[in-house]
């Protein structure tokens, strides 16, 4: 809906202004239009104890006991929120701080899960032939053979592929020659003799 406003006495609803649907026809320099938009007042009150405590807990869960990591994290948080120090944070900035820390915590969890999956892949592919096949599979499907460069879902797919390979290993299909001779000596000897005799007769 477009609201056309012309003349000195017309009134336009605030909602229409906020939706940017005002059109003023036949406007000239004699008319003065003064539209005031109410500005939201920023809450300058400092954060309450519970909010500060929640931020501290998140920082501790991300950085652990490493003091240098904590200092670096506090510096990043202050820069993200736009304050010089944690003491300067206000109630209005609390949600920004929580969102930033939560995103960082989620990234850390994702990174830890990926490291665990990489460890599983390396342990389950200790055989050099299987490792080569795994790297080739990753190159074909994900564009890289570096396991550390893969994300969590790609690592899960690679692990699933590796599990399928272990269910049907190529080495199991190739019977060990010595074990085969020990298990069926008479049958193998007869087959060999028949093959030799047929070879002599034909050639």
C-alpha positions in Angstrom: 0.0 0.0 0.0 1.3 3.4 -1.0 0.3 6.5 1.0 0.2 9.7 -1.0 0.5 12.8 1.2 -0.2 16.3 -0.2 -1.3 19.5 1.5 -0.5 21.1 4.9 -3.1 19.3 7.0 -2.5 15.7 6.0 -1.4 13.2 8.6 0.6 10.0 7.9 0.6 7.1 10.3 3.9 6.2 12.0 3.6 2.6 10.8 3.5 3.8 7.2 6.7 5.8 7.7 8.5 2.9 9.3 7.6 0.7 6.4 9.0 3.2 4.0 5.9 3.6 1.9 5.4 7.4 2.0 5.2 9.2 -1.3 4.9 13.0 -1.3 3.5 14.6 -4.5 3.9 18.2 -5.5 6.5 19.1 -2.9 8.3 22.4 -3.2 10.8 24.3 -1.1 8.0 26.3 0.7 6.9 23.3 2.7 9.0 22.0 5.6 8.6 18.3 6.5 10.0 17.4 9.9 9.7 13.7 10.6 11.1 12.6 13.9 12.0 9.0 14.4 12.0 7.9 18.0 15.5 6.7 18.9 15.9 3.7 21.2 17.7 4.8 24.3 20.8 2.8 25.0 20.9 1.1 28.4 24.1 2.3 30.0 23.7 0.3 33.2 26.5 -2.2 34.0 25.8 -5.9 33.7 24.4 -7.6 36.8 26.4 -10.2 38.7 24.7 -13.2 37.0 25.5 -11.9 33.5 29.1 -11.3 34.5 29.3 -14.8 36.0 27.9 -16.4 32.9 30.5 -14.6 30.7 33.3 -15.7 33.1 32.1 -19.3 32.9 32.0 -19.3 29.1 35.5 -17.9 29.0 36.8 -20.5 31.4 35.1 -23.4 29.4 36.7 -22.1 26.2 40.2 -21.3 27.4 40.5 -23.8 30.3 43.4 -23.2 32.7 45.6 -21.5 30.1 46.1 -17.9 31.4 47.6 -16.7 28.1 44.6 -18.1 26.2 42.3 -16.4 28.6 44.0 -13.0 28.1 43.8 -13.4 24.4 40.1 -14.4 24.6 39.3 -11.4 26.8 41.1 -9.1 24.3 39.1 -10.5 21.4 35.8 -10.2 23.4 36.5 -6.6 24.3 37.2 -5.8 20.7 34.1 -7.5 19.5 31.9 -5.7 22.0 33.7 -2.4 21.5 34.9 -1.7 25.1 38.3 -1.2 26.7 37.7 -3.5 29.5 35.2 -6.1 30.8 34.1 -3.6 33.5 32.9 -1.2 30.8 30.4 -3.7 29.4 26.7 -2.7 29.7 23.5 -4.6 29.8 23.0 -3.8 26.1 26.3 -5.4 25.2 25.7 -8.6 27.2 23.9 -10.5 24.3 26.7 -9.6 21.8 29.3 -11.0 24.2 27.3 -14.2 24.9 26.8 -14.8 21.1 30.5 -14.3 20.4 31.6 -16.6 23.2 29.0 -19.3 22.3 30.1 -19.3 18.6 33.7 -19.7 19.8 32.8 -22.5 22.1 30.9 -24.3 19.3 33.9 -23.9 17.0 36.2 -25.4 19.7 33.9 -28.4 20.1 33.8 -28.9 16.4 37.6 -28.7 16.2 37.9 -31.3 19.1 35.5 -33.6 17.4 37.4 -33.4 14.1 40.7 -34.1 15.9 39.1 -37.2 17.4 37.9 -38.4 14.0 41.3 -37.8 12.4 42.9 -39.9 15.2 40.4 -42.7 14.5 41.1 -42.6 10.8 44.8 -42.8 11.3 44.6 -45.7 13.8 42.2 -47.6 11.6 44.4 -47.2 8.5 47.8 -48.2 9.8 48.3 -50.5 6.9 50.1 -48.5 4.2 47.9 -49.9 1.4 44.7 -49.0 3.2 46.1 -45.5 4.0 46.9 -44.9 0.3 43.3 -45.9 -0.6 41.9 -43.6 2.1 43.9 -40.6 0.9 42.9 -41.4 -2.7 39.2 -41.6 -1.6 39.5 -38.2 0.2 41.1 -36.6 -2.9 38.4 -37.9 -5.2 35.4 -37.0 -2.9 36.6 -34.0 -0.9 39.4 -32.4 -3.1 42.2 -33.0 -0.6 44.0 -35.9 1.1 45.0 -33.8 4.1 42.7 -35.1 6.9 43.2 -32.0 9.0 41.7 -29.9 6.2 38.4 -31.8 6.2 35.4 -30.7 8.2 33.6 -33.0 10.6 30.9 -34.3 8.2 33.6 -35.2 5.6 35.7 -37.0 8.3 32.6 -39.0 9.3 32.0 -40.0 5.6 35.7 -41.0 5.3 35.4 -43.1 8.5 32.3 -44.7 7.2 34.1 -45.6 4.0 37.0 -47.0 5.9 34.7 -49.2 8.0 33.2 -50.6 4.9 36.7 -51.4 3.6 37.5 -53.2 6.7 34.4 -55.4 6.4 35.5 -56.6 3.0 39.3 -56.3 3.0 41.1 -57.0 -0.2 43.7 -59.1 1.6 41.0 -61.5 2.8 40.0 -62.2 -0.8 43.6 -63.1 -1.7 44.1 -66.5 0.0 47.5 -67.1 1.4 49.3 -69.5 -0.9 51.1 -71.5 1.9 48.0 -71.8 3.9 46.1 -73.1 0.9 48.8 -75.7 0.1 48.8 -76.9 3.7 45.0 -77.1 3.8 44.5 -79.0 0.4 47.8 -80.7 -0.5 46.2 -83.7 -2.4 43.8 -81.6 -4.5 46.5 -79.1 -5.5 48.9 -81.9 -6.4 46.3 -83.6 -8.6 45.4 -80.3 -10.3 49.1 -79.5 -10.9 49.7 -83.0 -12.5 46.6 -82.8 -14.7 47.6 -79.4 -15.9 51.1 -80.6 -16.7 49.9 -83.7 -18.6 47.3 -81.6 -20.6 50.1 -79.1 -21.4 52.3 -81.9 -22.7 49.5 -83.4 -24.8 48.4 -80.1 -26.3 51.8 -78.6 -27.1 
